[in-house]
């Protein structure tokens, strides 16, 4: 137990079952971990307002949300990185110019989630916006396309060197965020705040945006259901999300 001071877990495809539930066993195991004095944290691409609704029974010590755009430690914000209002507007305009005015996009920030697709908005945490006059900053912008060249052209509207750009493995979308809004940058900030070396962190993930996190931490653990790119860089592979792989790994640690 002394080897790891913090356990970090992604949500979708990792801590969540496929139906977005978290088992009672997982919740109990995390509580036992925290009782033993080890910190537990969430590291997710989901916006904070959207992620927290699934965590009934879990009280994370650390919360990395919006793909690394927001970091909370014991409920206190210690890091924030986002596109300015002007940058988001430019990216939105470039998206419609390159891919067409009917392209579905979403933007999230510390206070909300916005999309121009009414059909895609299945819960109360999303707000419809046609993005004709969007006037908020954004921690993450997602575009429904797999056209990498088109996304690069969109990113170049504000400077492609300023952007972290990744596809999702399970849906045909690309994520755009500021260079500093990544899980690995968030962890570096967290380590400085807590005076913890990354070697004392074990992290779990399954998708492209988890690769940097798993490589940075002392123990990077891929889910059995992870994409091959994640498995190839991981230190080990645990059971799948459907089999409570995170909790069963923690149980062995306990």
Secondary structure, DSSP 8 states (H G I E B T S, - for coil): -TT-SEEEE-IIIIIS-TTS---HHHHHHHHHHHHTT-EEEEE-SS-HHHHGGG-TT---SEEEEGGGTEEEETTEEEEE--B-HHHHHHHHHHHHHHH-TT--EEEE-SS-EEES-TTT--STTEEE---SS--S-BSEEEES---HHHHHHHHTTT-GGGEEEEE-SSSS-EEEEETT-SHHHHHHHHHHHHT--GGGEEEEE-SGGGHHHHHHSSEEEEETTS-HHHHHH-SEEE--GGGTHHHHHHHHH-
